[in-house]
Amino acid sequence: MREKIGIGVIGCGAIAVEAHLPNYAADGRARLVAVADVDRARAEEAAARFGVPHIYEEYRELLARRDIDAVSICTPNDVHAEQAIAAAQAGKHILCEKPMAISLEQAEAMIAAASAAGVQLMVGFTHRFYSFNERAAALIAEGAIGKPYTVRVRFAHRGPYESWSARSDWFFDRRRAGGGAVLDMGIHALDLTRFLLGEEIESIWASIATLAHPIEAEDAAVLCLQLTGGALGYIETGWHSWPGQLGAEIYGSEGTIIVDYRTPLRLFRPEEGWQEERDFPPGGGWPAEIRHFLDCLASGEPVRPDGRDGLISLRAALAAYESHRAGRRVCLL
Ligand SMILES: NC(=O)c1ccc[n+]([C@@H]2O[C@H](COP(=O)([O-])OP(=O)(O)OC[C@H]3O[C@@H](n4cnc5c(N)ncnc54)[C@H](O)[C@@H]3O)[C@@H](O)[C@H]2O)c1
C-alpha cells in the first residue's frame, strides 16, 4: 500500500456526500482521487465540495486509474454486483453499500471475485459501528443479561425521499432496488440482530404490506426470527413511520438492554435496577465505518462486516419475501 490510500467513489448521491466523501476527506490516511456518476453534474458538484481532482461518467475509467487502491460503491442496488466485480478484477479493495446485491447469485459472484483478486470486500452495515450498539453487543457477549430470550429491533422512517435525501429515483423501482423497505431498512436490522446476539438467524417468518406510499414495493414489514441460540427475534421496519422508537431491546435471563438511538444505553438487572450505561465513546456510525475500512486496508486485517455478512443478511431479507409470498416460515440454515 502506498503512503496514502488512493480512493475512488462510484455514485455521488446522498450516501456518498453524507457518509463516504466527508469521512475519507477527514482521514489523513486517505487521498480522494476520483469520483464517478452517470449524472456528470452530480459528480462535478461532489468533486468541487470535497476537492476531488478527477471526474468520470463511466466508472470503468475510474477503475483503470493506477493511483486508486480502493473504491466505495454508492450506486443503486442493481449495479453493485457489476461494479464490485469490475473493481475486484481491477485489483481495488471495495466498500460496497448495502444491500450488497439484489440476488444471492450476484452476492456470491462478488465474494468470489474479491477472493480471486485478493482484495477486501466490506459491506456498509453502518449500525454495527454506533458505539452504543458495540457496547450492547459487548455486554451481551460478557453475559450481562444472561441468556438472551427475545430481541426486538425497530428501524423505520418515512422513506428515502422524506426521511432520507436520496438524489435519484430508483428506490421505489423494484427492478433497480431489488425490493422495498425490507431490503433497504430491514437488512440493517437483520445484520444488527446477528451482530448484537452473535447468533445466526435460523428461520424467518414475514408479514409485508404497502401502507403509506402509492408504490409497488412494500413500505412496512414485521419479521419474526428464530436464532440459533434459541432466542426469538422481532423486527419492525419500513418507510411508513413518523419519528418513533428507533433501536433495539434485548431481554435475557438476567436482565434487559434497551438501545434507544436518542438516549443512552440502559441496562436493567434485578439486583441493581435500571442503570444508564455511558461507558463508551460517543458517536460511531459512518465515521467509524470508514475508519474501520481504512484501518483494515492499512493493517491488512480482514474487514467486518465482510461479503459473507452481506450475503447472510441478503439471504434473510430475500427469505422474508418468500415467507410472505408463501405464507410460511422459511428456514435459512
Ligand atoms: N449505509 C447506510 O446507512 C445507507 C443509507 C442510505 C443509502 N444507502 C445505500 O447507498 C446506495 C445509494 O443510495 P443513495 O441514497 O445515495 O441514492 P442516490 O439516488 O442519492 O444516489 C445514487 C447515485 O448513483 C448514481 N448512479 C446511478 N447509476 C449509476 C451507475 N451505473 N454508475 C455510476 N453512478 C450511478 C446516480 O446518478 C446517483 O447520483 C444504495 O445502495 C442505498 O441502499 C446506505
The ligand as an SDF file (V2000), in Angstrom:
LIG
                    3D

 44 48  0  0  0  0  0  0  0  0999 V2000
  -25.4590    2.5740    4.9650 N   0  0  0  0  0  0  0  0  0  0  0  0
  -26.4870    3.4040    5.0420 C   0  0  0  0  0  0  0  0  0  0  0  0
  -26.8580    3.8210    6.1370 O   0  0  0  0  0  0  0  0  0  0  0  0
  -27.1860    3.8220    3.7800 C   0  0  0  0  0  0  0  0  0  0  0  0
  -28.0510    4.9210    3.8070 C   0  0  0  0  0  0  0  0  0  0  0  0
  -28.6550    5.3080    2.6050 C   0  0  0  0  0  0  0  0  0  0  0  0
  -28.3940    4.6390    1.4120 C   0  0  0  0  0  0  0  0  0  0  0  0
  -27.5550    3.5590    1.4230 N   0  0  0  0  0  0  0  0  0  0  0  0
  -27.2890    2.8020    0.1840 C   0  0  0  0  0  0  0  0  0  0  0  0
  -26.4510    3.5990   -0.6630 O   0  0  0  0  0  0  0  0  0  0  0  0
  -26.7340    3.3440   -2.0390 C   0  0  0  0  0  0  0  0  0  0  0  0
  -27.0420    4.6600   -2.7500 C   0  0  0  0  0  0  0  0  0  0  0  0
  -28.1420    5.2930   -2.1030 O   0  0  0  0  0  0  0  0  0  0  0  0
  -28.3550    6.8750   -2.1610 P   0  0  0  0  0  0  0  0  0  0  0  0
  -29.3780    7.2040   -1.1440 O   0  0  0  0  0  0  0  0  0  0  0  0
  -27.0510    7.5640   -2.1400 O   0  0  0  0  0  0  0  0  0  0  0  0
  -29.0170    7.0140   -3.6330 O   0  0  0  0  0  0  0  0  0  0  0  0
  -28.9580    8.2910   -4.5840 P   0  0  0  0  0  0  0  0  0  0  0  0
  -30.0520    8.1020   -5.5760 O   0  0  0  0  0  0  0  0  0  0  0  0
  -28.9790    9.5340   -3.7420 O   0  0  0  0  0  0  0  0  0  0  0  0
  -27.5300    8.1880   -5.2740 O   0  0  0  0  0  0  0  0  0  0  0  0
  -27.2000    7.2090   -6.2310 C   0  0  0  0  0  0  0  0  0  0  0  0
  -26.2330    7.8460   -7.2230 C   0  0  0  0  0  0  0  0  0  0  0  0
  -25.7450    6.8330   -8.1050 O   0  0  0  0  0  0  0  0  0  0  0  0
  -25.7120    7.3760   -9.4420 C   0  0  0  0  0  0  0  0  0  0  0  0
  -25.7240    6.2520  -10.3980 N   0  0  0  0  0  0  0  0  0  0  0  0
  -26.7770    5.5320  -10.8340 C   0  0  0  0  0  0  0  0  0  0  0  0
  -26.3610    4.5360  -11.6630 N   0  0  0  0  0  0  0  0  0  0  0  0
  -25.0130    4.6500  -11.7550 C   0  0  0  0  0  0  0  0  0  0  0  0
  -24.0040    3.9300  -12.4500 C   0  0  0  0  0  0  0  0  0  0  0  0
  -24.3140    2.8680  -13.2100 N   0  0  0  0  0  0  0  0  0  0  0  0
  -22.7130    4.3450  -12.3340 N   0  0  0  0  0  0  0  0  0  0  0  0
  -22.3830    5.4290  -11.5790 C   0  0  0  0  0  0  0  0  0  0  0  0
  -23.3000    6.1590  -10.8920 N   0  0  0  0  0  0  0  0  0  0  0  0
  -24.5990    5.7520  -10.9600 C   0  0  0  0  0  0  0  0  0  0  0  0
  -26.9330    8.2690   -9.5010 C   0  0  0  0  0  0  0  0  0  0  0  0
  -26.8450    9.2040  -10.5550 O   0  0  0  0  0  0  0  0  0  0  0  0
  -26.9040    8.9070   -8.1060 C   0  0  0  0  0  0  0  0  0  0  0  0
  -26.1460   10.0990   -8.0810 O   0  0  0  0  0  0  0  0  0  0  0  0
  -27.8910    2.3370   -2.0290 C   0  0  0  0  0  0  0  0  0  0  0  0
  -27.3840    1.0440   -2.1850 O   0  0  0  0  0  0  0  0  0  0  0  0
  -28.5090    2.5030   -0.6560 C   0  0  0  0  0  0  0  0  0  0  0  0
  -29.1720    1.3490   -0.1870 O   0  0  0  0  0  0  0  0  0  0  0  0
  -26.9440    3.1610    2.5710 C   0  0  0  0  0  0  0  0  0  0  0  0
  1  2  1  0
  2  3  2  0
  2  4  1  0
  4  5  1  0
  4 44  2  0
  5  6  2  0
  6  7  1  0
  7  8  2  0
  8  9  1  0
  8 44  1  0
  9 10  1  0
  9 42  1  0
 10 11  1  0
 11 12  1  0
 11 40  1  0
 12 13  1  0
 13 14  1  0
 14 15  2  0
 14 16  1  0
 14 17  1  0
 17 18  1  0
 18 19  2  0
 18 20  1  0
 18 21  1  0
 21 22  1  0
 22 23  1  0
 23 24  1  0
 23 38  1  0
 24 25  1  0
 25 26  1  0
 25 36  1  0
 26 27  1  0
 26 35  1  0
 27 28  2  0
 28 29  1  0
 29 30  1  0
 29 35  2  0
 30 31  1  0
 30 32  2  0
 32 33  1  0
 33 34  2  0
 34 35  1  0
 36 37  1  0
 36 38  1  0
 38 39  1  0
 40 41  1  0
 40 42  1  0
 42 43  1  0
M  CHG  2   8   1  16  -1
M  END
$$$$
